[in-house]
Amino acid sequence: MAKNIKQGGAAKRAVLVASQKGGVGKTVAARALVDHLRSNEIRVSAYDADGGVGGLVRVFGTRGSDGKLIEGQDPTTGIGYYDIRADKQRDTLLNAVEFGEPLIVHDLAGGSLGDLMKIVDGGEGMDGLLAGFEQYGYRVTVAHVISPEFGAATSVGTWIDHVGGRVDHVAIRNTRWGKATNDFPFWHGFVDNNGIAKGGNSRGRLLELGGVEIDLPALPPSTFAKVDAENLSFSKAMDDQSLTVTERAQIQRFTKEFANALQPARHLLGF
C-alpha cells in the first residue's frame, strides 16, 4: 500500500462513471479522474468493469515481469477488474465496499445499467443495490459522460428514472466535440426548423436533483492517439520523451484544465 496518502472526504463515496450510449468518451473521463486523484495523493480504489480488456486497467493495471496483468491486484495501487456482463463477476461492483476504502471509482462498461439491476434486484430496479451501498456507509455518485448524441442525453434520464435523488449526479460534457451549448443540442435543448423545442429534459432533471455539470477538456486527436497507444496515464505522458515538446505541453494543459473543471464537483466525487 502507498504511504502518506491523503484521504477523501469524511463520507465514503462510490463513483460510477456511466453512459448507456457507447463512444461518448467514458473511459477517457474515468482515466482522467483516477489519474488526477492519484497524482494528487488522494487514495482511490479503482475498478474497470470491462474486464481485462478495459481501457482503465490497460493504463493503470499492475503487471508482472512478463507484462501480463496480475489477477487479484490491489485496486488502490493498480486496478481491480471484472466483467459487469458476466453473472459470476458483476457482484464485484458491490463487494468492493467490504474493504471500506473511502473512495471507490468504477468505470462501467457502456450500456450496463441493466447488468447493475441484476446484482441484487433480479433485474427489477436498483433498490437493493443502493441499499447495499448505504448499509456500508457509501453515498453513490453517477458520473454521466455526455456527447452530442441523443442517446447520451437520454441515458441520464434513464438513470434518473431508476435512481432519482437517492444518488448524486455529475454530468461530464466531453468537449472533443466542442464547448458551446449548441454543440450538445440534445443535452442543452434546441428549437428545430419547425419551431419545435427538443432536448434539454435530462439536463433539467439532473439540475433539479442538485447535479453538477463539468467539462472534460479535449486533447488534439493525434496527441491522444499516441498517449493511448503507449498505455500512458496523462501524468506520465507529460514527461514521456517519445512525445514532442508540443505534445507534452498539450497534455499538461489538459491535466490543468481538468483539475480546474473538477472543482465544482469535488464534494460529489469524494475528495
Sequence and secondary structure as in RCSB ss.txt:
>XXXX:A:sequence
MAKNIKQGGAAKRAVLVASQKGGVGKTVAARALVDHLRSNEIRVSAYDADGGVGGLVRVFGTRGSDGKLIEGQDP
TTGIGYYDIRADKQRDTLLNAVEFGEPLIVHDLAGGSLGDLMKIVDGGEGMDGLLAGFEQYGYRVTVAHVISPEF
GAATSVGTWIDHVGGRVDHVAIRNTRWGKATNDFPFWHGFVDNNGIAKGGNSRGRLLELGGVEIDLPALPPSTFA
KVDAENLSFSKAMDDQSLTVTERAQIQRFTKEFANALQPARHLLGF
>XXXX:A:secstr
  SS B   SSEEEEEEE SSTTS HHHHHHHHHHHHHHTTB  EEEETBGGG HHHHHH  B TTS B TT  T
TTS EE BTTSTTTTTHHHHGGGG  SEEEEE  TT HHHHHHHHSTTS SHHHHHHHHHTTEEEEEEEEE SSH
HHHHHHHHHHHHHGGGSEEEEEEEGGG SSGGGSHHHH EE TTS EE  HHHHHHHHTT EEEEE    HHHHH
HHHHTT  HHHHTT TTS HHHHHHHHHHHHHHHHHHGGGHHHHT 
